[in-house]
Amino acid sequence: MAGRIIIDIERCKGCGLCVAVCPKKGIALSKKSNKSGYFPAQPVPSVVEGVLNTNCTGCCFCALICPDVAIEVQQDDSRKQDSKGRPQLVEGKV
């Protein structure tokens, strides 16, 4: 499952805890400060086959450890679902 992170750069104080816990090293501290003078965290982009990617797995470690609650994780669950919202595990005729 892939994900993406959204960081509120004005709320982030640049403590670096999210950088330390990211298993894919997909977060780094910015070289530009926010309005409060802190250097906030930001996703580290990578390009794979011409597509911009952040290597985010959607694990939520960064959001859980953030003392300023400045990180939101959105998980991309692209599995197909049936009419009741349950995941379809096998495609085929019944």
ZAMARGU-540728 format. One record per residue (C-alpha): residue number from 1; residue in three letters; z, y, x. Coordinates in steps of 0.1 Angstrom, whole numbers. Layout:
BEGIN
NUM;ALA;Z;Y;X;
...
This chain:
BEGIN
1;MET;0;0;0;
2;ALA;-10;34;14;
3;GLY;7;67;7;
4;ARG;8;103;16;
5;ILE;35;128;23;
6;ILE;39;163;11;
7;ILE;63;185;31;
8;ASP;77;217;18;
9;ILE;74;237;51;
10;GLU;96;265;39;
11;ARG;124;242;31;
12;CYS;121;221;63;
13;LYS;144;231;92;
14;GLY;126;210;118;
15;CYS;155;186;125;
16;GLY;130;158;135;
17;LEU;148;130;117;
18;CYS;116;121;97;
19;VAL;97;120;130;
20;ALA;121;95;144;
21;VAL;121;71;115;
22;CYS;83;71;107;
23;PRO;71;36;116;
24;LYS;35;47;121;
25;LYS;44;79;140;
26;GLY;26;98;113;
27;ILE;48;129;114;
28;ALA;53;156;141;
29;LEU;69;189;144;
30;SER;46;219;140;
31;LYS;39;244;168;
32;LYS;39;272;142;
33;SER;71;284;126;
34;ASN;78;289;89;
35;LYS;92;321;74;
36;SER;127;312;85;
37;GLY;117;307;121;
38;TYR;120;269;121;
39;PHE;92;246;133;
40;PRO;87;223;103;
41;ALA;75;187;102;
42;GLN;39;180;93;
43;PRO;17;149;88;
44;VAL;-3;139;119;
45;PRO;-39;134;108;
46;SER;-62;108;122;
47;VAL;-98;102;116;
48;VAL;-109;66;109;
49;GLU;-146;60;103;
50;GLY;-151;97;94;
51;VAL;-123;97;68;
52;LEU;-92;118;73;
53;ASN;-61;97;71;
54;THR;-24;101;78;
55;ASN;-15;65;85;
56;CYS;13;68;58;
57;THR;24;34;45;
58;GLY;44;49;16;
59;CYS;77;34;30;
60;CYS;97;66;20;
61;PHE;119;64;51;
62;CYS;111;101;59;
63;ALA;120;113;24;
64;LEU;152;92;23;
65;ILE;165;106;56;
66;CYS;155;143;51;
67;PRO;187;163;47;
68;ASP;168;192;32;
69;VAL;150;171;6;
70;ALA;118;187;18;
71;ILE;95;156;17;
72;GLU;78;140;-12;
73;VAL;60;106;-8;
74;GLN;32;97;-31;
75;GLN;22;60;-31;
76;ASP;-14;50;-37;
77;ASP;-11;19;-58;
78;SER;-47;12;-65;
79;ARG;-42;-23;-79;
80;LYS;-58;-30;-112;
81;GLN;-35;-31;-142;
82;ASP;-38;-47;-177;
83;SER;-35;-28;-209;
84;LYS;3;-30;-208;
85;GLY;5;-15;-173;
86;ARG;13;-48;-155;
87;PRO;-6;-56;-123;
88;GLN;-35;-80;-126;
89;LEU;-31;-105;-98;
90;VAL;-63;-125;-104;
91;GLU;-96;-113;-117;
92;GLY;-118;-136;-137;
93;LYS;-126;-150;-171;
94;VAL;-99;-166;-192;
